[in-house]
Amino acid sequence: MTATNYVEALQKFNAAQKAAATFKDDNWNHSAITRERVNRLNRARAELLATLPETPTKVDTSARSAVVAGLLPTNADTAAITASEWGKVERLLGAGRNFVRLIEQADKRRLAAIIDQLPTYLEAQGDDSDQVTAGIVAEVQDRVFQRLVELGDEDAVKALEGESGTRKQAAWERVVREAVDGDVSIEAWSDLNRVAPDERATAQDEDPGEAADIAHKVQSLDAVARNINTEAPVGAE
Protein backbone atom coordinates (compact mmCIF):
# COMPACT_ATOMS: atom_id res chain seq x y z
CA MET A 1 0.00 0.00 0.00
CA THR A 2 1.37 3.41 -0.93
CA ALA A 3 1.73 6.33 1.46
CA THR A 4 -1.16 8.13 -0.26
CA ASN A 5 -3.37 5.14 0.45
CA TYR A 6 -2.30 5.30 4.11
CA VAL A 7 -3.66 8.83 4.30
CA GLU A 8 -6.99 7.59 2.98
CA ALA A 9 -6.93 4.51 5.20
CA LEU A 10 -6.29 6.57 8.33
CA GLN A 11 -9.01 9.06 7.45
CA LYS A 12 -11.42 6.18 6.87
CA PHE A 13 -10.43 4.64 10.19
CA ASN A 14 -10.94 7.90 12.06
CA ALA A 15 -14.42 8.21 10.59
CA ALA A 16 -15.23 4.58 11.42
CA GLN A 17 -13.88 4.97 14.94
CA LYS A 18 -16.04 8.04 15.50
CA ALA A 19 -19.09 6.23 14.14
CA ALA A 20 -18.40 3.27 16.43
CA ALA A 21 -17.89 5.40 19.53
CA THR A 22 -21.07 7.41 18.95
CA PHE A 23 -23.36 4.65 17.64
CA LYS A 24 -26.92 4.82 19.00
CA ASP A 25 -30.17 2.99 18.38
CA ASP A 26 -33.25 3.93 20.36
CA ASN A 27 -34.60 0.39 19.99
CA TRP A 28 -31.57 -1.17 21.73
CA ASN A 29 -30.74 -1.27 25.41
CA HIS A 30 -27.51 0.18 26.79
CA SER A 31 -25.70 -3.17 26.94
CA ALA A 32 -26.52 -4.00 23.30
CA ILE A 33 -25.42 -0.56 22.16
CA THR A 34 -22.12 -0.92 24.01
CA ARG A 35 -21.47 -4.33 22.48
CA GLU A 36 -22.19 -2.99 19.02
CA ARG A 37 -19.85 -0.06 19.57
CA VAL A 38 -17.08 -2.43 20.62
CA ASN A 39 -17.67 -4.72 17.65
CA ARG A 40 -17.63 -1.81 15.23
CA LEU A 41 -14.43 -0.54 16.77
CA ASN A 42 -12.92 -4.02 16.38
CA ARG A 43 -13.81 -4.10 12.72
CA ALA A 44 -12.38 -0.64 12.09
CA ARG A 45 -9.11 -1.57 13.78
CA ALA A 46 -8.87 -4.87 11.93
CA GLU A 47 -9.42 -3.12 8.61
CA LEU A 48 -6.69 -0.59 9.33
CA LEU A 49 -4.29 -3.28 10.48
CA ALA A 50 -4.91 -5.14 7.23
CA THR A 51 -3.23 -2.28 5.35
CA LEU A 52 0.13 -3.14 6.94
CA PRO A 53 2.64 -5.61 5.50
CA GLU A 54 3.07 -8.89 7.38
CA THR A 55 6.69 -8.02 8.12
CA PRO A 56 7.40 -4.53 9.51
CA THR A 57 9.57 -2.40 7.25
CA LYS A 58 13.14 -1.93 8.43
CA VAL A 59 15.25 0.98 7.25
CA ASP A 60 18.71 0.03 6.03
CA THR A 61 21.00 2.59 7.62
CA SER A 62 24.27 0.99 6.52
CA ALA A 63 24.98 3.69 3.91
CA ARG A 64 24.30 6.42 6.48
CA SER A 65 26.60 4.74 9.00
CA ALA A 66 29.34 4.46 6.38
CA VAL A 67 29.09 8.16 5.60
CA VAL A 68 29.46 9.11 9.27
CA ALA A 69 32.30 6.63 9.79
CA GLY A 70 34.01 8.18 6.77
CA LEU A 71 34.56 11.35 8.82
CA LEU A 72 37.04 9.61 11.13
CA PRO A 73 40.69 10.59 10.66
CA THR A 74 42.75 8.22 8.55
CA ASN A 75 46.27 9.65 8.88
CA ALA A 76 48.42 11.96 11.00
CA ASP A 77 47.33 15.10 9.16
CA THR A 78 43.60 14.49 9.50
CA ALA A 79 44.11 13.39 13.13
CA ALA A 80 45.85 16.69 13.88
CA ILE A 81 43.03 18.69 12.30
CA THR A 82 40.47 16.67 14.25
CA ALA A 83 42.32 17.23 17.52
CA SER A 84 42.50 20.97 16.87
CA GLU A 85 38.78 21.20 16.09
CA TRP A 86 37.86 19.17 19.16
CA GLY A 87 39.86 21.55 21.32
CA LYS A 88 37.68 24.38 20.00
CA VAL A 89 34.54 22.36 20.68
CA GLU A 90 35.60 21.72 24.28
CA ARG A 91 36.27 25.43 24.83
CA LEU A 92 32.87 26.33 23.42
CA LEU A 93 31.16 23.72 25.60
CA GLY A 94 33.04 25.05 28.61
CA ALA A 95 31.71 28.51 27.78
CA GLY A 96 28.17 27.19 27.92
CA ARG A 97 27.46 26.66 24.24
CA ASN A 98 24.73 24.13 23.39
CA PHE A 99 26.11 20.90 21.93
CA VAL A 100 23.23 20.40 19.50
CA ARG A 101 23.60 23.98 18.31
CA LEU A 102 27.30 23.38 17.70
CA ILE A 103 26.46 20.46 15.41
CA GLU A 104 23.84 22.50 13.57
CA GLN A 105 26.46 25.17 12.79
CA ALA A 106 29.47 22.91 12.25
CA ASP A 107 31.47 22.46 9.08
CA LYS A 108 32.72 19.06 7.98
CA ARG A 109 35.98 19.27 9.93
CA ARG A 110 34.19 20.03 13.19
CA LEU A 111 31.70 17.24 12.56
CA ALA A 112 34.63 14.87 12.12
CA ALA A 113 36.06 15.97 15.47
CA ILE A 114 32.74 15.43 17.22
CA ILE A 115 32.33 11.93 15.80
CA ASP A 116 35.90 10.99 16.63
CA GLN A 117 36.06 12.36 20.18
CA LEU A 118 32.49 11.98 21.47
CA PRO A 119 32.82 8.45 22.98
CA THR A 120 35.92 9.48 24.94
CA TYR A 121 34.27 12.71 26.03
CA LEU A 122 31.20 10.87 27.33
CA GLU A 123 33.35 8.34 29.16
CA ALA A 124 35.16 11.18 30.91
CA GLN A 125 31.88 12.68 32.10
CA GLY A 126 31.24 9.94 34.62
CA ASP A 127 28.73 7.29 35.49
CA ASP A 128 26.40 6.86 32.49
CA SER A 129 25.79 3.26 31.54
CA ASP A 130 27.00 1.77 28.27
CA GLN A 131 23.42 1.72 27.05
CA VAL A 132 22.92 5.42 27.73
CA THR A 133 26.26 6.27 26.11
CA ALA A 134 25.38 4.23 23.03
CA GLY A 135 22.05 6.04 22.79
CA ILE A 136 23.71 9.46 22.97
CA VAL A 137 26.30 8.49 20.37
CA ALA A 138 23.58 7.22 18.04
CA GLU A 139 21.59 10.44 18.40
CA VAL A 140 24.66 12.59 17.75
CA GLN A 141 25.59 10.50 14.72
CA ASP A 142 22.10 11.05 13.33
CA ARG A 143 22.37 14.82 13.86
CA VAL A 144 25.81 14.85 12.27
CA PHE A 145 24.47 12.99 9.26
CA GLN A 146 21.60 15.48 8.91
CA ARG A 147 24.11 18.34 9.05
CA LEU A 148 26.14 16.69 6.30
CA VAL A 149 23.00 16.57 4.18
CA GLU A 150 22.41 20.28 4.86
CA LEU A 151 25.98 20.99 3.80
CA GLY A 152 25.32 19.19 0.52
CA ASP A 153 27.76 16.36 1.14
CA GLU A 154 27.34 14.16 -1.92
CA ASP A 155 27.62 10.82 -0.13
CA ALA A 156 25.21 11.89 2.63
CA VAL A 157 22.63 13.13 0.14
CA LYS A 158 22.89 9.92 -1.84
CA ALA A 159 22.50 7.80 1.31
CA LEU A 160 19.43 9.80 2.38
CA GLU A 161 17.83 9.39 -1.04
CA GLY A 162 18.40 5.64 -0.81
CA GLU A 163 16.55 5.54 2.52
CA SER A 164 13.66 7.81 1.63
CA GLY A 165 11.20 5.19 0.41
CA THR A 166 11.63 2.79 3.30
CA ARG A 167 11.72 5.62 5.86
CA LYS A 168 8.34 6.88 4.67
CA GLN A 169 6.89 3.38 4.73
CA ALA A 170 8.27 2.68 8.21
CA ALA A 171 6.97 6.02 9.50
CA TRP A 172 3.48 5.29 8.17
CA GLU A 173 3.50 1.82 9.67
CA ARG A 174 4.31 3.29 13.10
CA VAL A 175 1.48 5.83 12.79
CA VAL A 176 -0.99 3.13 11.76
CA ARG A 177 -0.01 0.75 14.56
CA GLU A 178 -0.26 3.49 17.17
CA ALA A 179 -3.63 4.58 15.79
CA VAL A 180 -4.88 1.01 16.21
CA ASP A 181 -3.54 0.94 19.76
CA GLY A 182 -5.51 4.07 20.60
CA ASP A 183 -3.38 7.18 20.15
CA VAL A 184 -0.64 8.32 17.77
CA SER A 185 2.32 9.74 19.68
CA ILE A 186 3.97 13.07 18.95
CA GLU A 187 7.14 11.16 18.08
CA ALA A 188 5.35 9.07 15.44
CA TRP A 189 3.81 12.16 13.83
CA SER A 190 7.22 13.85 13.91
CA ASP A 191 8.87 10.88 12.19
CA LEU A 192 6.27 11.05 9.45
CA ASN A 193 6.55 14.82 9.18
CA ARG A 194 10.27 14.56 8.49
CA VAL A 195 9.76 12.36 5.43
CA ALA A 196 6.25 13.29 4.25
CA PRO A 197 5.11 16.63 5.72
CA ASP A 198 2.21 17.13 3.29
CA GLU A 199 0.82 13.67 3.96
CA ARG A 200 1.21 14.15 7.71
CA ALA A 201 -0.67 17.45 7.53
CA THR A 202 -3.53 15.86 5.59
CA ALA A 203 -3.72 12.80 7.83
CA GLN A 204 -3.67 14.86 11.03
CA ASP A 205 -6.14 17.47 9.80
CA GLU A 206 -8.90 17.05 12.37
CA ASP A 207 -10.54 19.12 15.05
CA PRO A 208 -8.40 18.70 18.21
CA GLY A 209 -11.36 18.99 20.56
CA GLU A 210 -13.43 16.43 18.69
CA ALA A 211 -10.44 14.10 18.36
CA ALA A 212 -9.83 14.25 22.11
CA ASP A 213 -13.49 13.54 22.81
CA ILE A 214 -13.52 10.50 20.52
CA ALA A 215 -10.25 9.27 22.03
CA HIS A 216 -11.82 9.43 25.48
CA LYS A 217 -14.87 7.50 24.29
CA VAL A 218 -12.66 4.86 22.69
CA GLN A 219 -10.66 4.45 25.90
CA SER A 220 -13.88 3.92 27.79
CA LEU A 221 -14.98 1.29 25.27
CA ASP A 222 -11.67 -0.51 25.60
CA ALA A 223 -12.10 -0.61 29.37
CA VAL A 224 -15.65 -1.94 29.06
CA ALA A 225 -14.58 -4.50 26.44
CA ARG A 226 -12.44 -6.28 29.01
CA ASN A 227 -15.49 -6.96 31.10
CA ILE A 228 -18.09 -8.00 28.58
CA ASN A 229 -18.51 -11.22 26.67
CA THR A 230 -17.14 -10.06 23.32
CA GLU A 231 -13.87 -10.06 21.44
CA ALA A 232 -11.55 -7.42 22.93
CA PRO A 233 -10.47 -4.66 20.54
CA VAL A 234 -7.14 -5.22 18.83
CA GLY A 235 -4.32 -3.62 20.79
CA ALA A 236 -6.50 -2.93 23.82
CA GLU A 237 -4.72 -5.15 26.29
Stockholm file with secondary structure:
# STOCKHOLM 1.0

chainA/1-237         MTATNYVEALQKFNAAQKAAATFKDDNWNHSAITRERVNRLNRARAELLATLPETPTKVDTSARSAVVAGLLPTNADTAAITASEWGKVERLLGAGRNFVRLIEQADKRRLAAIIDQLPTYLEAQGDDSDQVTAGIVAEVQDRVFQRLVELGDEDAVKALEGESGTRKQAAWERVVREAVDGDVSIEAWSDLNRVAPDERATAQDEDPGEAADIAHKVQSLDAVARNINTEAPVGAE
#=GR chainA/1-237 SS CCHHHHHHHHHHHHHHHHHHHTCCCTTSCHHHHHHHHHHHHHHHHHHHHTTSCSSCCCCCCHHHHHHHHTTSCCSHHHHHHHHHHHHHHHHHHHTTCCHHHHHHHCCHHHHHHHHHHHHHHHHHHCCCCHHHHHHHHHHHHHHHHHHHHHTTCHHHHHHHHHHHHHHHHHHHHHHHHHHHHTCCCHHHHHHHHHHCHHHHHHHTCSCHHHHHHHHHHHHHHHHHHTTSSSCCCTTCC
#=GC SS_cons         CCHHHHHHHHHHHHHHHHHHHTCCCTTSCHHHHHHHHHHHHHHHHHHHHTTSCSSCCCCCCHHHHHHHHTTSCCSHHHHHHHHHHHHHHHHHHHTTCCHHHHHHHCCHHHHHHHHHHHHHHHHHHCCCCHHHHHHHHHHHHHHHHHHHHHTTCHHHHHHHHHHHHHHHHHHHHHHHHHHHHTCCCHHHHHHHHHHCHHHHHHHTCSCHHHHHHHHHHHHHHHHHHTTSSSCCCTTCC
//
